[in-house]
Amino acid sequence: MDKIVVITGAADGLGKAFTTRFAVEGYQVVAADINDEAGEALAVAVEAKGGKVVYRHCDVTQKEQVLALLSDATEQFGAVHVLINNAVPLGTISNIEEKADEEFQRQLDGGLFAARWAMNAVFDSMKAQCFGRIINLCSLNGVNAHPQTSDYNIAKEALRCLTRSAAVEWAPYGITVNAICPGAKTAAFRSMQEFAPEMAARVNKQIPMGYMGDPYEDISGVALFLASKEARYMTGNTLYADGGGHINGINWASLFD
């Protein structure tokens, strides 16, 4: 039987890389996103390479859509073995005192509660099969408290706390829960490279390995390992797949000097 993996935020960046990598490695992928055109195109492209992908629309800020996604996946395939909570709402760049309560709530809904809703939805089946792998995508923005993204930072750090708490409570059932803090060429970084190449170069200079990671080549393998049987004794961890950028932190504020 194929191992079933559900990936949110699958249409671009890290989610696209995870979808492609897991499909290539023989997983049946349920790829979810709000960008239907990109998500459906990805499914077609991966299936043309021999992978198995089904696309589902899902706005992770909406609880009923998250629950429907996991319910449909379980009903169609009988089980979910791996859950990757990758989707996150787009936020604004502004100081704490300028952000509206609604902005914080949106980040908490999409960055924290969405993961909790999805995790709870797969818990019973993972417990019954004595196997489960949950991978939550967190962020160095929260670890290093990057300026002007406080709502996002808070949601991502709360997700790391949820990761550790679930790891403790669910370990007896063969379920591991880990976080990845990536340094990757997402859509935001690609945009920076295009419109402010000198700023992107300054970011790369602060990374010990000298470059921002490729989502497929540098990050997807970390998720693949955490999903494997070989990672059965690892839980509650934060893995920094960032070329060493977390060691001293990237001084984002200095980029605007």
N, C-alpha and C positions, 0 to 999 in steps of 0.2 A: 504494500500500500504506500502511495506517495505520502510524504510528510507535507502537511498543509501549513502554509504561512500566510498570515494576514498582515499587510503593510499599509499604513495610512500615509497620506502625503506622498503618494507613489509616482506622480506624473513627472516630477522634475528633480534635479539635484540628487541628494542622498537617496530619496525614495525610489527614484528611477534606477539608480545604481543597485540598490538592494533588490528591487524587482528583477532586474536582469540577471544579477549574480545568483540569486536563489533559484531562479528558473533554469539557468544553465546547469546548475548543480543538481537538478532533478527534483526540486520541490514543486508542488502545485501552489501557485501564488494567487492570492486574492488581493488585487491591487486597488486601493481606494483613494479617491481624490475629489476635489470640487471642480477641477478642470477636465471636463468630460472629453473634450477634443484631444487633449494631450494624453490623457489616460487611455483612451481607446486606441490611439495611434501607437502607444507604447505596447499595449497588449498584442496588437497585430504584428509589430516589429519583432517582439520577443518570440512569439509563436512561430514566425517565419524561420527563426533560428532553431526551432525544435523544442522550445520551452513551453510550459503550460501556465497560462495566465488568464484570469478572468478579471474584468474591470467592473468596479462598482462605484457609483457616486456616493460620496459621504462628506458632509460638512461636520467636522468633529466638534464644533461648538454646539451642535444640536444633539442632545442626548438620545432622542428617539432614532436618529439616523445612525448613531454609533451602535446602539443595541440591535437595530435591524441588520446592520452589516455583519455583526458577529453571529446573529441568529441565522441569517441566510447562509453564511459560510459553513456553520456547523450542520445545518440541515442538508445542504448540498453535498458536503464531503464527509460528514459523519464525525468530524473532529477538527480541532485546531491545535496544532502542535507548537507553533511559534507565533508570537504576536510582537510586531514591531511598531511601537507608537512613535511615529516620526512627524506627523502633521503638526503644524503650528500656525496660528493666525498671523497675518501681517500686522505689524504695529507701527506706531508713529515714533519719530525721533524728537523727543522733547524732554525737558527737565521734569522732575517729580512734581513740582508745584504747578506745572502746566497741564499735567495729564488729568483727564476726567476719570471719574470712578468707573465709567463704562469701559474705558480702555483697560483698566486693571481687570475688570470682570471678564472681558473678552479673552484676555490672555490666560486667566485662570480656568475659564471654561474649556478653551482649546488646548492649553498646555498641561493642565493638571487634571481637571475633572474628566476630560475625554479619555485620558489614559486609565483613570480609575474605573470609568464606566466599562471600557473595553476589557480591562483586567478582570473585573468582577464577572463579566459576561462569559469569559472562558474558564473561570476558576473550576467550576464543577466538572467540566469535561476533562480538564487537565488533571484534576485530582483523581478522577475515576481511572484514567489511563496511567497514573503514576509517572507522568512525564509532561513537562511543560517548560517552555523557554520564553521569557518575556524580556524584551529589550526596549528600553526607553531612551530616546534621544534627548540628551540634555545639552548644556551649552557652557562654554568658557565665559560667556557674557555674565552668567550668574556667579560662577566661581570667582572671577576677578572683578565683579561689580562694574562692568563697563558703563560709562555715563550715557544718559539720555535714553536708556532702554530699561528703565527700572521695572516696568510692568512685566516685560518679557523675562528679565533677570529673576524676578521673584517667582514667576510661574515655573521656570526651569529648575530653580533650586528646590522649590516645593516638590517637583517631580522627582528629584534625586532623593528627597526624604521619603517620599512614597515608595520609591524603589527599595530602599534599605528596610523600611518597615515591612513591606510585603515579603522581602527575602527572608526575614526572620520568621514571619508567621507561616509562610507557605513551604519552607524548606522540608518539613517532614513528609510532604506529599510528592516529592520529586520535581518540584517546580523551582526553577532558578529565575531570579529577577536581577538584571544588571542594567547599568547605564553606560552609554557612550557619550563622551564629550568630544565632538569632532572639530578638526580644523579643515574645512573643505571648500572647494570652489562651488559654492551654491550660486543660485541666480543673483543674489545680492553682490557676491564677490565678483562674478563675471561682469556685472554691470559696472562695478568700480573699475575693473581692469579696462573696460571700454571707454568710460567717460573721465576717469581720473587715474591713468596708468602710473603716474608718479606716486600716488597714494598707495596703490596696490603694491608697488615695488618697495615702499617703506614698510608695509606689513610683512612682506616676505623676508625682508632683512632682519626683522625681529624674531623670526622663527629659526631655531637652531639648525634645522635641516635645510633652510633657505627657500622653501616654497610652500604654498598652500596646497593641501592634499587633493588628489583627484578622487572624487566620490567612489568610483569603481575600483581603481587600482589600489588606493590607499586605505579606504574605509570599509568597503563592503565585506572584505575578508574578515575583519574583526567581528562584524555581526554574524557572519557565517560560522565562525568558531564558537561564539557564544551560544549559537543555536544547536551545536553539535553535542553528541554524547560525550566527547572528550572534555567538554566544559562542565560536566555534571557536578564538580566539586567547587565551582566558582559561583558565588551568589552575593548580592549586595554590594558589588564592586562598581566603581566608576573607572572606565578605561578611557584614557586620554589618547585619542588617535589624532594627534595634532602636530607631529614633527617636533615635539618638545616645547611648543609655544606656551604651555601651561606652567613651565618651570619658573620662569621669571615674569610671565604674563606679557601680553601685548599691550603697549600703551596707546590705546586708540585715541585718547585725548590729544596726544602729541601730534597726531596726523593732521590736526586742524590748526596747528600753530603757524 
